[in-house]
Amino acid sequence: MKENLLTRDSIIRTLTDELKPLNYVHAFWEGGAIAFNRIDQWSDIDLYAAVDEDKVQETFNNIEKALKILSSIEKKLEVPQLPWPGISQIFYKLKNASEYLLIDFVVIQLSAPDKLLEPEIHGNIIFYFNKNNKIIIPHLDKDDFAEKISARLKRLKLRFCLFNIFVQKEINRGNSLEAIDLYQNMTLATLVEVLRIKHNPFHYNFRMRYIHYELPPKIVKKLEHLYFVKDMESLKEKYLEATEWFYRVISEIETS
C-alpha cells in the first residue's frame, strides 16, 4: 500500500497556483461529486478551466507540468471527440495518489456555447478563481429543455417498440449472451432513461450515474432485481416485467 498519498486538496492547490497567474486562463473550478455535495473517499476530481481559444494545448501543458511537481503521471487518456464544441478532456492517474483519485480535466474555450454550468444539470460548482467574473452561471432554458425531453420521449418509445423484441428473438434462438446483452442495453437502459425523465428529468441522459441518489429507493430496489439475472428462465421473466414497466411509466408520463 502506498504511503503519504496525495490529497485532492494538495492537487487542487498546486493546479490553482499554476493556472491563476496565466493571463489566458480566466477561470478554474471543480464540478462532479463536489457540486452535488457527494464527495467521499472514492471520489475522483472533476476540474475545469476556461481559456482563450488558442491556448487549449498550452493549458494542458501547464497542467501536466504542475502535476509532475507532485508526482509522476502514471497514465494519461485523452478523449478524442466530445459532443460539445470547444471542449477538450484528458484523464490523469498519478503514481503517488489513490487509484480512485483520477483527475478528469476539461479545458473549455471561452467561445464554447455550452460550458456545462447549469446548476439544474451540473450542480453547484466550486470556483477556485473566476477573474473579473468572466464566467457567468447560466439559467437553464426550461422551455427548450421541455421540448428536448418531449422529443426524446417520442424517440425512446418508437425505438423500444421497434427493437425491444430483439431480446425475445435471441431468447427464442437460445442465444443467451446476445439476449442478456440486448436486455441490458436496450430494455433496461431505455427503462432507466424514462424513469429518470419521470423522477429527475434534468439528468435523463446520465444513465446509471447517481441513480442511487436520484431515484426513489423502491425504484432502485426494483431495478436491482431486474438487473441481476441468474439464468435464461430468470431472463424471460424479468424481460417481460421490465417491458411492462416501461410502457406503464411512459403512460404515466404522457398523462401527467
QUIBELFEN-V750506 format. One line per field, one symbol per residue. ss: DSSP state (@ for helix, = for strand, . for the rest). phi: phi as a letter, one per 20 degrees, with the letter a starting at -180 (. if undefined). A space follows every 10 residues. Layout:
ss: ???
phi: ???
This chain:
ss: .......@@@ @@@@@@@@@@ ....====== =@@@@@.... ....====== =.@@@@@@@@ @@@@@@@@@@ ..=======. ......==== ====...... ..=======. ........@@ @@...===== @@@....... .@@@@@@@@@ @@@@@@@@@@ @@@.@@@@@@ @@@..@@@@@ @@@@@@@@@@ @@@@@@@@@@ @@@....... @@@@..@@@@ @@@@@@@... .@@@@@@@@@ @@@@@@@@@@ @@@@@.
phi: .fdlffefff ffffffffef fffedebbbd cmgffdlcfb fdfecddcce cfgedfffff ffgffffffe afefbbceef bdfdfmccbc dcdefebgfe efddddddfg effcdlcggf edmefdeeab fllfedfeef ffffffffff ffffffffff gedfffffgf fgemefffff ffgfedffff ggffffffeb ffdgdelefm ffeddggfff fffggffede affffgffff fffffgfffg ffffee
